[in-house]
Amino acid sequence: MSLTLEDVLNALKQCYDPEIPVNIVDLGLIYGIRFDSAPDNQQDVVVEMTLPAQGCPVPMFRSATR
């Protein structure tokens, strides 16, 4: 079963800025979501976003999941 845009947005809405109780989708930090093909009939999801503040430590925690 393939993921949908709604699936991804619902998952991202579970990610909150640690300093304020607002999720990253409602904060407007998500610029785009792209679905790419991956080997073995898998699907990659690429999320283009910005950080909530300059100097935010989030980039050191980036990961990819298939």
Distance bins in CASP14 RR format, pairs under 12 A and 6 or more apart:
PFRMAT RR
TARGET T0000
AUTHOR 0000-0000-0000
RMODE 2
METHOD distances of the structure
MODEL  1
1 7 0 0 0 0 1 0 0 0 0 0 0
1 41 0 0 0 0 0 1 0 0 0 0 0
1 42 0 0 0 0 0 1 0 0 0 0 0
1 43 0 0 0 0 1 0 0 0 0 0 0
2 8 0 0 0 0 0 1 0 0 0 0 0
2 35 1 0 0 1 0 0 0 0 0 0 0
2 36 0 0 0 0 0 1 0 0 0 0 0
2 37 0 0 0 0 0 1 0 0 0 0 0
2 38 0 0 0 0 0 1 0 0 0 0 0
2 41 0 0 0 0 1 0 0 0 0 0 0
2 42 0 0 0 0 1 0 0 0 0 0 0
2 43 1 0 1 0 0 0 0 0 0 0 0
2 44 0 0 0 0 0 1 0 0 0 0 0
2 45 0 0 0 0 0 1 0 0 0 0 0
3 9 0 0 0 0 0 1 0 0 0 0 0
3 10 0 0 0 0 0 1 0 0 0 0 0
3 11 0 0 0 0 1 0 0 0 0 0 0
3 12 0 0 0 0 0 1 0 0 0 0 0
3 33 0 0 0 0 1 0 0 0 0 0 0
3 34 0 0 0 0 0 1 0 0 0 0 0
3 35 1 0 0 1 0 0 0 0 0 0 0
3 36 0 0 0 0 0 1 0 0 0 0 0
3 38 0 0 0 0 0 1 0 0 0 0 0
3 42 0 0 0 0 0 1 0 0 0 0 0
3 43 1 0 0 1 0 0 0 0 0 0 0
3 44 0 0 0 0 0 1 0 0 0 0 0
3 45 1 0 0 1 0 0 0 0 0 0 0
3 46 0 0 0 0 0 1 0 0 0 0 0
3 47 0 0 0 0 0 1 0 0 0 0 0
3 65 0 0 0 0 0 1 0 0 0 0 0
3 66 0 0 0 0 0 1 0 0 0 0 0
4 10 0 0 0 0 1 0 0 0 0 0 0
4 11 0 0 0 0 0 1 0 0 0 0 0
4 33 0 0 0 0 0 1 0 0 0 0 0
4 35 0 0 0 0 1 0 0 0 0 0 0
4 43 0 0 0 0 0 1 0 0 0 0 0
4 45 0 0 0 0 0 1 0 0 0 0 0
5 11 0 0 0 0 0 1 0 0 0 0 0
5 12 0 0 0 0 0 1 0 0 0 0 0
5 25 0 0 0 0 0 1 0 0 0 0 0
5 30 0 0 0 0 0 1 0 0 0 0 0
5 32 0 0 0 0 1 0 0 0 0 0 0
5 33 1 0 0 1 0 0 0 0 0 0 0
5 34 0 0 0 0 0 1 0 0 0 0 0
5 35 0 0 0 0 1 0 0 0 0 0 0
5 45 0 0 0 0 1 0 0 0 0 0 0
5 47 0 0 0 0 0 1 0 0 0 0 0
6 12 0 0 0 0 0 1 0 0 0 0 0
6 13 0 0 0 0 0 1 0 0 0 0 0
6 25 0 0 0 0 0 1 0 0 0 0 0
6 33 0 0 0 0 0 1 0 0 0 0 0
7 13 0 0 0 0 0 1 0 0 0 0 0
7 14 0 0 0 0 0 1 0 0 0 0 0
7 33 0 0 0 0 0 1 0 0 0 0 0
7 35 0 0 0 0 0 1 0 0 0 0 0
7 43 0 0 0 0 0 1 0 0 0 0 0
7 45 0 0 0 0 1 0 0 0 0 0 0
8 14 0 0 0 0 0 1 0 0 0 0 0
8 15 0 0 0 0 0 1 0 0 0 0 0
8 24 0 0 0 0 0 1 0 0 0 0 0
8 25 0 0 0 0 1 0 0 0 0 0 0
8 30 0 0 0 0 1 0 0 0 0 0 0
8 32 0 0 0 0 1 0 0 0 0 0 0
8 33 1 0 1 0 0 0 0 0 0 0 0
8 34 0 0 0 0 1 0 0 0 0 0 0
8 35 0 0 0 0 1 0 0 0 0 0 0
8 43 0 0 0 0 0 1 0 0 0 0 0
8 44 0 0 0 0 0 1 0 0 0 0 0
8 45 1 0 1 0 0 0 0 0 0 0 0
8 46 0 0 0 0 0 1 0 0 0 0 0
8 47 1 0 0 1 0 0 0 0 0 0 0
8 48 0 0 0 0 0 1 0 0 0 0 0
8 49 0 0 0 0 0 1 0 0 0 0 0
8 65 0 0 0 0 0 1 0 0 0 0 0
9 15 0 0 0 0 0 1 0 0 0 0 0
9 23 0 0 0 0 1 0 0 0 0 0 0
9 24 0 0 0 0 0 1 0 0 0 0 0
9 25 1 0 1 0 0 0 0 0 0 0 0
9 26 0 0 0 0 0 1 0 0 0 0 0
9 28 0 0 0 0 0 1 0 0 0 0 0
9 30 1 0 0 1 0 0 0 0 0 0 0
9 32 0 0 0 0 0 1 0 0 0 0 0
9 33 1 0 0 1 0 0 0 0 0 0 0
9 45 0 0 0 0 0 1 0 0 0 0 0
9 47 0 0 0 0 1 0 0 0 0 0 0
10 23 0 0 0 0 0 1 0 0 0 0 0
10 25 0 0 0 0 1 0 0 0 0 0 0
10 33 0 0 0 0 0 1 0 0 0 0 0
11 23 0 0 0 0 0 1 0 0 0 0 0
11 24 0 0 0 0 0 1 0 0 0 0 0
11 25 0 0 0 0 1 0 0 0 0 0 0
11 30 0 0 0 0 0 1 0 0 0 0 0
11 33 0 0 0 0 0 1 0 0 0 0 0
11 45 0 0 0 0 1 0 0 0 0 0 0
11 47 0 0 0 0 1 0 0 0 0 0 0
11 65 0 0 0 0 0 1 0 0 0 0 0
12 23 1 0 0 1 0 0 0 0 0 0 0
12 24 1 0 1 0 0 0 0 0 0 0 0
12 25 1 0 1 0 0 0 0 0 0 0 0
12 26 0 0 0 0 1 0 0 0 0 0 0
12 27 0 0 0 0 0 1 0 0 0 0 0
12 28 0 0 0 0 0 1 0 0 0 0 0
12 29 0 0 0 0 1 0 0 0 0 0 0
12 30 1 0 0 1 0 0 0 0 0 0 0
12 31 0 0 0 0 0 1 0 0 0 0 0
12 32 0 0 0 0 0 1 0 0 0 0 0
12 33 0 0 0 0 1 0 0 0 0 0 0
12 45 0 0 0 0 1 0 0 0 0 0 0
12 47 1 0 0 1 0 0 0 0 0 0 0
12 48 0 0 0 0 0 1 0 0 0 0 0
12 49 0 0 0 0 1 0 0 0 0 0 0
13 22 0 0 0 0 0 1 0 0 0 0 0
13 23 1 0 1 0 0 0 0 0 0 0 0
13 24 1 0 0 1 0 0 0 0 0 0 0
13 25 1 0 1 0 0 0 0 0 0 0 0
13 26 1 0 0 1 0 0 0 0 0 0 0
13 27 0 0 0 0 0 1 0 0 0 0 0
13 28 0 0 0 0 0 1 0 0 0 0 0
13 29 0 0 0 0 0 1 0 0 0 0 0
13 30 0 0 0 0 1 0 0 0 0 0 0
14 23 1 0 0 1 0 0 0 0 0 0 0
14 24 0 0 0 0 1 0 0 0 0 0 0
14 25 0 0 0 0 1 0 0 0 0 0 0
14 26 0 0 0 0 0 1 0 0 0 0 0
15 22 0 0 0 0 0 1 0 0 0 0 0
15 23 1 0 0 1 0 0 0 0 0 0 0
15 24 1 0 1 0 0 0 0 0 0 0 0
15 25 0 0 0 0 1 0 0 0 0 0 0
15 26 0 0 0 0 0 1 0 0 0 0 0
15 27 0 0 0 0 1 0 0 0 0 0 0
15 28 0 0 0 0 0 1 0 0 0 0 0
15 29 0 0 0 0 1 0 0 0 0 0 0
15 30 0 0 0 0 1 0 0 0 0 0 0
15 47 0 0 0 0 0 1 0 0 0 0 0
15 49 0 0 0 0 1 0 0 0 0 0 0
15 52 0 0 0 0 0 1 0 0 0 0 0
15 58 0 0 0 0 1 0 0 0 0 0 0
15 61 0 0 0 0 0 1 0 0 0 0 0
16 22 1 0 0 1 0 0 0 0 0 0 0
16 23 1 0 1 0 0 0 0 0 0 0 0
16 24 1 0 0 1 0 0 0 0 0 0 0
16 25 0 0 0 0 0 1 0 0 0 0 0
16 26 0 0 0 0 1 0 0 0 0 0 0
16 27 0 0 0 0 1 0 0 0 0 0 0
16 29 0 0 0 0 0 1 0 0 0 0 0
16 52 0 0 0 0 0 1 0 0 0 0 0
17 23 1 0 0 1 0 0 0 0 0 0 0
17 24 1 0 0 1 0 0 0 0 0 0 0
17 25 0 0 0 0 0 1 0 0 0 0 0
17 26 0 0 0 0 1 0 0 0 0 0 0
17 27 1 0 0 1 0 0 0 0 0 0 0
17 28 0 0 0 0 0 1 0 0 0 0 0
17 29 0 0 0 0 1 0 0 0 0 0 0
17 49 0 0 0 0 0 1 0 0 0 0 0
17 51 0 0 0 0 1 0 0 0 0 0 0
17 52 1 0 1 0 0 0 0 0 0 0 0
17 53 0 0 0 0 1 0 0 0 0 0 0
17 56 0 0 0 0 1 0 0 0 0 0 0
17 58 0 0 0 0 1 0 0 0 0 0 0
18 24 0 0 0 0 0 1 0 0 0 0 0
18 52 0 0 0 0 1 0 0 0 0 0 0
18 53 0 0 0 0 0 1 0 0 0 0 0
18 56 0 0 0 0 1 0 0 0 0 0 0
18 57 0 0 0 0 1 0 0 0 0 0 0
18 58 0 0 0 0 1 0 0 0 0 0 0
18 61 0 0 0 0 0 1 0 0 0 0 0
19 27 0 0 0 0 0 1 0 0 0 0 0
19 52 1 0 0 1 0 0 0 0 0 0 0
19 53 0 0 0 0 1 0 0 0 0 0 0
19 56 0 0 0 0 1 0 0 0 0 0 0
20 26 0 0 0 0 0 1 0 0 0 0 0
20 27 0 0 0 0 1 0 0 0 0 0 0
20 29 0 0 0 0 0 1 0 0 0 0 0
20 52 0 0 0 0 1 0 0 0 0 0 0
20 53 0 0 0 0 0 1 0 0 0 0 0
21 27 0 0 0 0 0 1 0 0 0 0 0
22 28 0 0 0 0 1 0 0 0 0 0 0
22 29 0 0 0 0 1 0 0 0 0 0 0
22 52 0 0 0 0 1 0 0 0 0 0 0
23 29 0 0 0 0 1 0 0 0 0 0 0
23 30 0 0 0 0 1 0 0 0 0 0 0
23 49 0 0 0 0 0 1 0 0 0 0 0
23 52 0 0 0 0 0 1 0 0 0 0 0
24 30 1 0 0 1 0 0 0 0 0 0 0
24 31 0 0 0 0 0 1 0 0 0 0 0
24 32 0 0 0 0 0 1 0 0 0 0 0
24 47 0 0 0 0 1 0 0 0 0 0 0
24 49 1 0 0 1 0 0 0 0 0 0 0
24 50 0 0 0 0 1 0 0 0 0 0 0
24 51 0 0 0 0 1 0 0 0 0 0 0
24 52 1 0 0 1 0 0 0 0 0 0 0
24 56 0 0 0 0 0 1 0 0 0 0 0
24 58 0 0 0 0 1 0 0 0 0 0 0
25 31 0 0 0 0 0 1 0 0 0 0 0
25 32 0 0 0 0 0 1 0 0 0 0 0
25 33 0 0 0 0 0 1 0 0 0 0 0
25 47 0 0 0 0 0 1 0 0 0 0 0
25 49 0 0 0 0 1 0 0 0 0 0 0
26 52 0 0 0 0 0 1 0 0 0 0 0
27 49 0 0 0 0 1 0 0 0 0 0 0
27 50 0 0 0 0 1 0 0 0 0 0 0
27 51 0 0 0 0 0 1 0 0 0 0 0
27 52 1 0 0 1 0 0 0 0 0 0 0
27 53 0 0 0 0 0 1 0 0 0 0 0
28 48 0 0 0 0 0 1 0 0 0 0 0
28 49 0 0 0 0 1 0 0 0 0 0 0
28 50 0 0 0 0 1 0 0 0 0 0 0
28 51 0 0 0 0 0 1 0 0 0 0 0
28 52 0 0 0 0 1 0 0 0 0 0 0
29 47 0 0 0 0 1 0 0 0 0 0 0
29 48 0 0 0 0 1 0 0 0 0 0 0
29 49 1 0 1 0 0 0 0 0 0 0 0
29 50 1 0 1 0 0 0 0 0 0 0 0
29 51 1 0 0 1 0 0 0 0 0 0 0
29 52 1 0 0 1 0 0 0 0 0 0 0
29 53 0 0 0 0 0 1 0 0 0 0 0
29 56 0 0 0 0 0 1 0 0 0 0 0
29 58 0 0 0 0 0 1 0 0 0 0 0
30 45 0 0 0 0 0 1 0 0 0 0 0
30 46 0 0 0 0 0 1 0 0 0 0 0
30 47 1 0 0 1 0 0 0 0 0 0 0
30 48 1 0 0 1 0 0 0 0 0 0 0
30 49 1 0 1 0 0 0 0 0 0 0 0
30 50 0 0 0 0 1 0 0 0 0 0 0
30 51 0 0 0 0 0 1 0 0 0 0 0
30 52 0 0 0 0 0 1 0 0 0 0 0
31 46 0 0 0 0 0 1 0 0 0 0 0
31 47 0 0 0 0 1 0 0 0 0 0 0
31 48 1 0 1 0 0 0 0 0 0 0 0
31 49 1 0 1 0 0 0 0 0 0 0 0
31 50 1 0 0 1 0 0 0 0 0 0 0
31 51 0 0 0 0 0 1 0 0 0 0 0
32 45 0 0 0 0 0 1 0 0 0 0 0
32 46 0 0 0 0 1 0 0 0 0 0 0
32 47 1 0 0 1 0 0 0 0 0 0 0
32 48 1 0 1 0 0 0 0 0 0 0 0
32 49 1 0 0 1 0 0 0 0 0 0 0
32 50 0 0 0 0 0 1 0 0 0 0 0
33 43 0 0 0 0 0 1 0 0 0 0 0
33 44 0 0 0 0 0 1 0 0 0 0 0
33 45 1 0 0 1 0 0 0 0 0 0 0
33 46 1 0 0 1 0 0 0 0 0 0 0
33 47 1 0 1 0 0 0 0 0 0 0 0
33 48 1 0 0 1 0 0 0 0 0 0 0
33 49 0 0 0 0 1 0 0 0 0 0 0
34 43 0 0 0 0 0 1 0 0 0 0 0
34 44 0 0 0 0 1 0 0 0 0 0 0
34 45 1 0 0 1 0 0 0 0 0 0 0
34 46 1 0 1 0 0 0 0 0 0 0 0
34 47 0 0 0 0 1 0 0 0 0 0 0
34 48 1 0 0 1 0 0 0 0 0 0 0
34 49 0 0 0 0 0 1 0 0 0 0 0
35 42 0 0 0 0 0 1 0 0 0 0 0
35 43 1 0 1 0 0 0 0 0 0 0 0
35 44 1 0 0 1 0 0 0 0 0 0 0
35 45 1 0 0 1 0 0 0 0 0 0 0
35 46 1 0 0 1 0 0 0 0 0 0 0
35 47 0 0 0 0 0 1 0 0 0 0 0
36 42 0 0 0 0 1 0 0 0 0 0 0
36 43 1 0 0 1 0 0 0 0 0 0 0
36 44 1 0 1 0 0 0 0 0 0 0 0
36 45 1 0 0 1 0 0 0 0 0 0 0
36 46 1 0 0 1 0 0 0 0 0 0 0
36 47 0 0 0 0 0 1 0 0 0 0 0
36 64 0 0 0 0 0 1 0 0 0 0 0
36 66 0 0 0 0 0 1 0 0 0 0 0
37 43 1 0 0 1 0 0 0 0 0 0 0
37 44 1 0 0 1 0 0 0 0 0 0 0
37 45 0 0 0 0 0 1 0 0 0 0 0
37 46 0 0 0 0 0 1 0 0 0 0 0
37 66 0 0 0 0 0 1 0 0 0 0 0
38 44 1 0 1 0 0 0 0 0 0 0 0
38 45 0 0 0 0 1 0 0 0 0 0 0
38 46 0 0 0 0 0 1 0 0 0 0 0
38 64 0 0 0 0 0 1 0 0 0 0 0
38 65 0 0 0 0 0 1 0 0 0 0 0
38 66 1 0 1 0 0 0 0 0 0 0 0
39 66 0 0 0 0 1 0 0 0 0 0 0
40 66 0 0 0 0 1 0 0 0 0 0 0
41 66 0 0 0 0 0 1 0 0 0 0 0
42 64 0 0 0 0 0 1 0 0 0 0 0
42 65 0 0 0 0 0 1 0 0 0 0 0
42 66 1 0 1 0 0 0 0 0 0 0 0
43 65 0 0 0 0 0 1 0 0 0 0 0
43 66 1 0 0 1 0 0 0 0 0 0 0
44 64 1 0 0 1 0 0 0 0 0 0 0
44 65 0 0 0 0 1 0 0 0 0 0 0
44 66 1 0 0 1 0 0 0 0 0 0 0
45 64 0 0 0 0 1 0 0 0 0 0 0
45 65 0 0 0 0 1 0 0 0 0 0 0
45 66 0 0 0 0 1 0 0 0 0 0 0
46 62 0 0 0 0 0 1 0 0 0 0 0
46 64 0 0 0 0 1 0 0 0 0 0 0
46 65 0 0 0 0 0 1 0 0 0 0 0
46 66 0 0 0 0 0 1 0 0 0 0 0
47 62 0 0 0 0 0 1 0 0 0 0 0
47 63 0 0 0 0 0 1 0 0 0 0 0
47 64 0 0 0 0 0 1 0 0 0 0 0
47 65 0 0 0 0 0 1 0 0 0 0 0
49 56 0 0 0 0 0 1 0 0 0 0 0
49 58 0 0 0 0 1 0 0 0 0 0 0
49 59 0 0 0 0 0 1 0 0 0 0 0
49 62 0 0 0 0 0 1 0 0 0 0 0
50 56 0 0 0 0 1 0 0 0 0 0 0
50 58 0 0 0 0 0 1 0 0 0 0 0
50 59 0 0 0 0 0 1 0 0 0 0 0
51 57 0 0 0 0 1 0 0 0 0 0 0
51 58 1 0 1 0 0 0 0 0 0 0 0
51 59 1 0 0 1 0 0 0 0 0 0 0
51 60 0 0 0 0 0 1 0 0 0 0 0
51 61 0 0 0 0 0 1 0 0 0 0 0
51 62 0 0 0 0 0 1 0 0 0 0 0
52 58 0 0 0 0 1 0 0 0 0 0 0
56 62 0 0 0 0 0 1 0 0 0 0 0
END
